[in-house]
Amino acid sequence: MIPNKSVSALESLLDVDLYTPAPTAAATVSTEQRVMKELKKYMDAGPNGLSCDPFERWSVNACNYPSLSQLAKYCLITPASSLPSKRVFSTAGQIVSARRNRLLPKNVYMLLFLNKNWS
C-alpha cells in the first residue's frame, strides 16, 4: 500500500513513522541490559569524594552514563527539604501585612529578594 499525502503529513506532524513495527520484548530486554551494564560500570568506577561537585561530575560523565545522567539531573534538582520555601512564605507574610496589602507583586518580589540576600 502506498501512503497518501495526508498520512505523510500526519507522520511529519507527529514525528512518527506509522509503518515501523512497535518495539518488541527483545528490544526492551536489550535496553534493560544496557542500563544494567551502565550501572555496573558506574559502581565499578568508585566514589569521587566529598569535594567533587555532583553537577560537574554528571555533566562531564553524561556521555559515559547517558541513562544515569538523566536520572541524576532529575534527582539533583530536588531540594533536600521544604524549609527554604517555608522561610520565604513566612517572610512574605511579614512583608505583605494588613497595612501593606496594596503592594504590587513586583515590589513584593523585590522586597523578598532584598530581605533574603542582604548581608
FIVOKE-26979 format. One record per residue: x negated, z negated, y of N, C-alpha, C, O, CB in turn; residue number from 0; residue in one letter. Coordinates in steps of 0.2 Angstrom, whole numbers. Atoms other than C-alpha are relative to their C-alpha. Glycine has a CB too. Example, Ala and Ser with C-alpha at 12.3 -4.5 7.8 and 13.67 -1.06 7.14 Angstrom:
  n_xx  n_zz  n_yy ca_xx ca_zz ca_yy  c_xx  c_zz  c_yy  o_xx  o_zz  o_yy cb_xx cb_zz cb_yy pos code
    -4     0    -6   -62   -39   -22    -4     0     6    -9    -3     5     5    -6     0   0    A
     4     1    -6   -68   -36    -5     4    -3     5     1    -4    11    -2     7     2   1    S
***
This chain:
  n_xx  n_zz  n_yy ca_xx ca_zz ca_yy  c_xx  c_zz  c_yy  o_xx  o_zz  o_yy cb_xx cb_zz cb_yy pos code
    -4     0    -6     0     0     0    -4     0     6    -9    -4     7     5    -6     0   0    M
     4    -1    -6    -7     5    17     4    -4     5    10    -4     6     0     7     3   1    I
    -3     4    -5    -4    -8    30     2     4     7    -2     8     9    -5    -6     2   2    P
    -2    -3    -7     6    -3    46    -3    -4     6    -7    -9     5     7     0     0   3    N
     3     3    -6     1    -7    64     2    -7     1    -1   -11     4     1     5     5   4    K
    -2     7    -1    12   -22    65    -3    -5    -4    -4   -11    -1     8     0    -1   5    S
     3     5     4     4   -31    51    -7     0     2   -10    -6     3    -1     3    -8   6    V
     6     1    -2   -13   -27    58     0    -4     7    -5    -8     8    -3     7     2   7    S
     0     4    -6    -8   -34    75     1    -7    -2    -1   -11     2     6     3     4   8    A
    -2     7     2    -1   -49    66    -7    -3    -3    -8    -9    -1     5     0    -6   9    L
     6     3     2   -18   -51    57    -5    -2     6    -8    -7     6    -3     5    -5  10    E
     5     2    -5   -28   -50    73     3    -6     4    -1    -9     7     0     7     5  11    S
    -3     6    -4   -16   -62    82    -1    -6    -4    -3   -11    -1     8     1     1  12    L
     2     6     4   -18   -75    68    -7    -1    -2    -9    -6    -5     5     0    -6  13    L
     7     0     3   -36   -70    64     0    -2    -7    -5    -6    -9    -4    -5     5  14    D
     0     1     7   -32   -70    46     1     7    -4     4    11    -1     6    -4    -2  15    V
    -1    -6     4   -34   -56    33     5    -2    -5     4    -6   -10    -7     1    -3  16    D
    -6     2     4   -17   -56    24    -2     3    -7     2     1   -12     6     4     3  17    L
     1    -3     7   -25   -46     9    -5    -3    -4    -6    -1   -10    -1     7     1  18    Y
     5     4     4   -38   -58     4     3    -6    -4     8    -9    -2    -6    -3     4  19    T
    -4     5     4   -33   -70   -10    -2    -7     2    -7    -8     6    -2     1    -8  20    P
     1     7    -2   -32   -89    -7    -5    -2    -4    -7     0    -9     7    -4    -1  21    A
     6     3     3   -47   -99   -11     3    -4    -7     8    -7    -7    -3    -6     4  22    P
    -1     2     7   -47  -104   -30    -3    -7    -1    -6   -10     4    -2     4    -5  23    T
     3     7     2   -51  -121   -38    -7     0     0   -11    -5     1     3    -3    -6  24    A
     7    -1     0   -68  -114   -41    -4    -1     6    -9    -4     7    -2     6    -4  25    A
     2     0    -6   -71  -112   -23     0    -7     3    -5    -9     6     3     5     5  26    A
     0     7    -2   -66  -130   -20    -5    -4    -3    -8    -8     0     7    -3    -1  27    T
     5     4     4   -77  -137   -33    -7     2     3   -11    -3     4     0     2    -7  28    V
     7    -2    -3   -92  -127   -25    -1    -4     7    -6    -6     8    -1     7     0  29    S
     1     4    -7   -88  -135    -8    -1    -7    -1    -5   -10     2     7     1     4  30    T
     1     7     2   -87  -152   -16    -7    -1    -2   -11    -6     0     5    -3    -5  31    E
     7     1     3  -104  -149   -25    -5     1     6   -10    -3     7    -1     5    -5  32    Q
     4    -1    -6  -111  -143    -8    -1    -6     4    -6    -8     6     2     6     4  33    R
     0     6    -4  -106  -158     1    -3    -6    -4    -7   -10    -1     8    -2     1  34    V
     4     6     4  -112  -170   -13    -8     1     0   -11    -4     1     2     0    -7  35    M
     7    -1     0  -129  -161   -13    -3    -2     7    -8    -5     8    -1     8    -1  36    K
     1     1    -7  -129  -163     6    -1    -8     1    -5   -10     4     5     3     5  37    E
     0     8    -1  -125  -182     5    -6    -3    -4    -9    -7    -2     6    -3    -3  38    L
     6     2     4  -139  -184    -9    -6     1     4   -10    -3     5     0     3    -7  39    K
     5    -2    -4  -151  -175     2    -1    -5     6    -7    -8     8     0     7     3  40    K
     1     5    -6  -147  -187    17    -2    -7    -2    -6   -10     1     7     0     3  41    Y
     2     7     3  -148  -203     6    -7     0    -2   -10    -5    -1     5    -1    -6  42    M
     7    -1     2  -165  -197     0    -5     0     6   -10    -3     5    -1     6    -5  43    D
     4     0    -6  -171  -195    17    -2    -7     3    -7    -8     6     3     4     6  44    A
     1     6    -2  -170  -213    21     2    -2     7     3     3    11    -7    -2    -1  45    G
    -1     2    -7  -167  -223    37    -5     2     5   -11     3     4     2    -7     1  46    P
     5    -2    -5  -175  -218    54    -2    -6     4    -6    -6     8     3     5     5  47    N
     2     6    -4  -175  -236    61     5    -1     5     9     3     7    -7     1     2  48    G
    -5     2    -5  -165  -245    74    -2     3     7     3     3    11     0    -8     1  49    L
     2    -3    -6  -175  -237    88     3     7     1     2    10     7    -7    -1     2  50    S
    -2    -7     0  -168  -220    84     7     1     3    12    -3     2     0     3    -7  51    C
    -7    -1    -3  -153  -213    95     4     4    -5     2    10    -7    -1     4     6  52    D
    -4    -4     5  -139  -208    82     2     7     3     3    11    -1     5    -4    -2  53    P
    -2    -7    -3  -133  -194    94    -5     5    -1    -4    11    -3     3    -1     7  54    F
     6    -5     0  -150  -186    95    -2     2    -7    -3     7    -9    -6    -4     3  55    E
     2    -1     7  -153  -188    76     5     5    -3     3    10    -6     0    -6    -4  56    R
    -5    -5     3  -137  -179    72     0     7     3     2    12     0     7    -3     0  57    W
     0    -7    -3  -139  -165    85    -6     3    -3    -6    10    -3    -1    -1     8  58    S
     6    -3     3  -157  -162    78     1     2    -7    -1     8   -10    -6    -5     0  59    V
    -1    -1     7  -151  -163    60     7     4    -2     9     4    -8     0    -6    -4  60    N
    -6    -3     1  -135  -153    62     0     6    -5     4     7    -9     4     2     6  61    A
     1    -6     4  -142  -138    53    -1    -2    -7     0     2   -12    -5     5     3  62    C
     1     2     7  -148  -148    38     6    -3    -3     6    -3    -9    -6    -5     1  63    N
    -6     3     3  -132  -158    36     6     2     4     9    -2     8    -1    -8     0  64    Y
    -5    -3    -4  -118  -147    43     7    -4    -1    10    -6     4     2     7    -2  65    P
    -7     4     1  -103  -157    35    -1    -7     2     4   -10     5     1     0    -8  66    S
     0     7    -2  -110  -174    38    -1    -1     7     1    -6    10    -7    -3    -4  67    L
     1     1    -8  -115  -170    56     7     0     3     8    -3     8    -4     6     2  68    S
    -7    -1    -3   -96  -165    59     3    -7    -1     6   -10     4     4     5    -3  69    Q
    -3     7     1   -91  -182    51    -3    -5     5     0    -9     8    -1    -2    -7  70    L
     3     4    -4  -104  -191    61     2     0     7     3    -5    11    -8     1     0  71    A
    -3    -1    -7   -98  -184    78     7    -3     0     8    -5     6     0     8     1  72    K
    -7     3     0   -80  -189    73    -1    -8     0     3   -11     4     4     2    -6  73    Y
     1     7     1   -86  -207    69    -3    -3     6    -2    -9     8    -3    -2    -6  74    C
     5     2    -5   -99  -209    83     4    -1     7     2    -5    11    -6     3     1  75    L
    -4     0    -6   -86  -206    97     5    -6     0     8    -7     6     3     7     1  76    I
    -5     5     0   -75  -220    92    -3    -7     2    -9    -9     0     2    -2    -8  77    T
     3     6    -3   -78  -236   102     0    -6    -5     5    -6   -10     4    -3     6  78    P
     0     5     5   -83  -251    92     6    -5     0     8    -8    -5    -7    -4     1  79    A
    -6     5    -1   -69  -262    99     4     3     6     2     7    10    -3    -7     2  80    S
    -4    -2    -5   -55  -261   111    -1    -4     7     3    -4    12     7     0    -2  81    S
     1     5    -6   -62  -274   123    -2     3     7     1     1    12    -6    -4    -2  82    L
     1    -3    -6   -69  -262   136     7     3     3     8     2     9    -5     6     0  83    P
    -6    -2    -3   -52  -254   138     5    -5     3     8    -5     8     4     5    -5  84    S
    -4     6    -2   -43  -271   139    -3    -3     7     1    -5    11     0    -5    -5  85    K
     3     3    -6   -55  -276   153     2     5     6     3     2    11    -8     0     0  86    R
    -2    -5    -5   -51  -260   163     7    -1     2     9    -1     8    -1     7    -2  87    V
    -8     1    -1   -32  -263   161     0    -7     4     5    -7     8     4     0    -6  88    F
     0     6    -4   -35  -281   167    -2     0     7     1    -2    11    -4    -5    -4  89    S
     3    -1    -7   -45  -276   182     5     4     4     6     3    10    -7     3     0  90    T
    -5    -4    -3   -32  -263   186     6    -4     2     9    -3     7     2     6    -5  91    A
    -6     5    -1   -18  -276   185    -2    -4     6     3    -6    10     1    -4    -6  92    G
     2     4    -6   -28  -286   198    -1     4     6     1     1    12    -7    -4    -2  93    Q
     0    -5    -6   -31  -271   209     7     2     3     8     1     9    -4     6    -1  94    I
    -7    -2    -2   -13  -265   209     5    -6    -1     7    -7    -6     2     6    -5  95    V
    -4     6     0    -3  -280   213     6     1     4     8     7     6    -4    -6     4  96    S
    -6    -1    -4    14  -283   221    -1     2     7     3     6    10     4    -6    -1  97    A
     1    -1    -7     7  -282   238    -4     7     1    -3    10     6    -4    -5     3  98    R
     4    -6     0    -4  -266   234     3     5    -5     0     9    -8    -7    -1    -1  99    R
    -3    -5     5     9  -256   224     1     7     3     3    11    -1     7    -3    -1 100    N
     0    -6    -2     8  -241   235    -6     4     0    -7     9     4     3     0     7 101    R
     7    -3     1   -10  -236   231     1     7    -3     5     7    -8    -5    -4    -3 102    L
     0    -6     3   -12  -218   227    -4     0    -7    -9    -4    -7    -3     6     4 103    L
     3     0     6   -18  -215   209    -8     1     1   -12    -2    -3     2     5    -5 104    P
     7    -1    -1   -35  -208   215    -3    -5     3    -9    -7     2    -1     7     4 105    K
     3     6    -3   -38  -223   226    -1    -6    -5    -6    -9    -5     4    -2     6 106    N
     0     6     5   -34  -235   211    -6     2    -4   -10    -2    -6     6     0    -4 107    V
     6    -2     4   -47  -224   201    -6    -2     3   -11    -4     0     1     7    -2 108    Y
     6     2    -3   -60  -226   214    -1    -7     1    -7    -9     0     0     3     7 109    M
     1     7     0   -57  -244   216    -2    -3    -7    -7    -8    -7     6    -4     3 110    L
     2     2     7   -58  -247   197    -8     2    -1   -12    -2    -4     4     3    -5 111    L
     7    -3     1   -74  -236   197    -5    -5     4   -10    -7     1    -1     7     2 112    F
     4     4    -4   -82  -246   211    -1    -7    -3    -6   -10    -3     2    -1     7 113    L
     0     7     3   -77  -263   203    -4     0    -6    -8    -5    -7     7    -2    -2 114    N
     3     1     6   -84  -259   186    -8     2     0   -12     1    -4     3     5    -5 115    K
     7    -3     0  -100  -250   192    -4    -3     6   -10    -1     7     0     7     1 116    N
     4     3    -6  -105  -261   207    -4    -6    -3    -2   -10    -7     5    -3     5 117    W
     4     5     3  -120  -272   203    -2    -5     5    -5   -10     3    -7     3    -2 118    S
***
